[in-house]
Amino acid sequence: MRVVLAEDLFLLRDGLVRTLREHGCEVIAVDNGPALHRALAEEAPDVAVVDVRLPPTFTDEGLQAALAARKARPGLPVLVLSQYVDQLYAQELLGGGEGAVGYLLKDRVTDTAQFIDAVRRVAAGGTVMDPQVIAKLLSRGDARGTIGGLTARERDVLELMAEGRSNAAIAAALHVSESAVAKHTAGIFTKLGIGASEDDNRRVLAVLAYLRH
C-alpha cells in the first residue's frame, strides 16, 4: 500500500513512517503544505495520512490540500489527524459524501493496531471517525428533538455506526445479536427520517450529515 504522509513534527512523522513501513507500506513523507500538494498530485497514493495543520500557515492547510486532491481524484482515501476535536474539520471532510475518509485525534496514533486498522479501513473505502468526534456531534442534540428521542441503546448503536463499524462488529461490541442491531438500526433511521441503505458507508455518512445540521 502506497501512503503519502504529511506531518510537520519530526519525531511523530518518523514514528509514523516506521510504523507504516513495518506493516508493509511504501511511504512518501512530507512536512509542509506545498510539498503535500505535490505529493498528492504526483505520487498516486492508495491513501493519504494528513495532519490538519501544516506549514507555512499552520491553519488547516493539510486538510485543504487533501480536499483539493479529492476533487482532482474523487474518492482518494484520506485519513486526517488532528490534535483537537474540531467539528468544522469533520464537516468539511465528510461534505463530499463519497466515503474513504477518516478523522483521528493524534493521541490515537500511539496505539499502533488502532492506527494501522484505521489506515487500512480508509484505504479500503471505509469511514473511520474518532469516538470523541462522534461524542461531540451527538452531544449537540437536535433542535427538533429527534436525537433526544433515541433510546440509550439506539445511541450506542449510532455511535458505533458512525465509527464505521459493521452490524456484526456492533453486535460484538454491545454483546447483542445481529438481528437486535438491525432492529435498532431500523429504529434509528425511522426516528431520524433517513432512508435505510444496505451500504454501511453511505449509512454512516448519512447519519453524520444529519447530525451536523
N, C-alpha and C positions, 0 to 999 in steps of 0.2 A: 504494500500500500504506500502510495506516494503522498507525503504530507508537507504542506507549507506551514511553518510555524512562525508566528510573529510575536515576539516578547522582548521588551527593551531591557529588562533586568537580567544581567549576565548569568547569575547563579541559577535563577529559575529557568532561564532559557536552556542553559547547559544541562540541568537536571531533566528537563522535559525531552530534550534531544536524546539523551542517553536512554531514558525510559522507552521512548518510541522505537529507537533502534534495537533495543533489547527484545522488543516484541515484533521484530521483523519489518519495521517501516523504513522507507527511504525518506530522509528528512532534509528539506531545504529551509534553513533557519535565517530569519531576518530580524532586524531590531528597530525599524522605523517605518513610517507610513509610505513614503515614496518607494522604498525597497519592496514593501509588501505589494503595492500596486503592480510593480514589475513582475514579481514572482508569480502572482496570481494570473497575470496575463500570459506569461511565457512558459511556466513550468507544468501546466496542465495537471494540477494535483488531484488526487482522489478525494482529499478532504483538506480544509484549511482550519488550523487551530490559531485563533487570533485574540490577542489582548485588545480590549476595547480602547484603551488609552495608549497611544504611541507617540514618539517624537515625530515631527517637531512641535505639534500643537498641544499634545498631552490632553486632548479633549476626548473626542470619540473617533479619532482618525482611523483606528483599526477597524471599528465597526463599519464606518462609512466605506472603507476600502473593500471590505467583504461584501457589503450590499451592492456596491458598484460592480464587483466581479460577478455576483449572482445575476445582475441584469444582463451583463455581457454573455454569461454562460448560465442560463436558467437551470436551477436545481443543483448548482455547485454546493456540495456539503460544507457547512461552516459550523464550527464549534467555537463559540465566543467565551472568553474568560474575562471575568470582572472581579474587582476587589470588593465591590459593594452590590447589594441588591438594588437595581435601578429598573423600575417598571417601564420607563420610556425605552430603554435598550431592548427589553423583551418585546415590546410592541413593535419596534422597528424591525427586529429580526423576524418576527412572525408575520409581518404585514403582507408578504407576498403569498402566503398560504401554500407554498409548494412542498414544505417539509424539508428533510435533510438538514435540520438546524438544531443547535444546542446552545444552552446558556448555563455555564457553571461558574460558581464562585471559585476564586483561586485557592481557597482553603481545601477544596475537594481534590486538587491535583496531587496532594501529598498521599492520597490513597491510590496507589498505582493501579490496582484492579479496577476501581471505580472510574478512574481517568481513562484507561485503555478501553474499558467497556463503552464509555461514552463516545470516544473517538470512533470505535467500530460501528456503534449503532447509528451515529450520524452519517458516517461514510456509506452505510447500507441504506440510507434514505429515511431513517427514523428520526424521532424528535426526542431530545433529552433536555429537560428543564430542571434546574436546581430546586430541591424541595423548599428552600427559603423563598425563592421567587414565587413558587406556587402558593405558599402560605400567605405571602403578601397580597397576591391577587385575590385569593379567597377572602382574606380579612376585610377587603374593601366592601364586600357585600354587593347588593344591587338595589337601586332606588325603587324598583318595582316589587321588591321583596321576594323574587323567585329564588335567589340563592339562599335566603333565610328560610325558605320553605323546604329545603332539602333536609332529610334526616341525617343524623350523625354518621350512619353507615354510608349513606349516599355521598356525603362529603369526603369520607375516607376513600371511597372508590374514585371519586372525581380527582382527588389529589394524585392518586396513583396513575390514573388515566393520563393526567396532564404531564406526568413524568415520562410518558411514552410506553408504559407497561401494557402488555397484552392481558386479555382476560385471565389466561392461565396464571400469569405472574401475579396478578392482583389477587386471585383466589389463594395462591400460595402464601402471599404476604399477610392476608387477612384471615387465613385458616378457615376458608369457607369453600363451597363448591363453585365450579364454573357457572353452573346454572343460576346460582344465587347472584353471582357477579352480573350475569346477563340481565337478570331481573332488576337489579339496582341500576344498571346502565340504562335500561329502558325507562325507568322512573326518572332518572336524571334528565334525559333528553325530553321527556314529556314536560317536566316542570320548567325546563329552560327554553322550551319551544324550538328545539333544534332537531331537524330530521336525522334519524339514526343512519349510520353508514357501516358497511362491512369493512371499510378501510380504517384501521386503527389510527393511522397517522392523521387522516383527514378529520377523524372524530376528535382527536386531541386538539388539533388546530382550531376546529370549530368551537370547542368549549373555551379555549383560551381567548379566542377572538371575542366571544360573547362576554366573558368575564372582564375584559379590559375596557368595555364601554361603560 
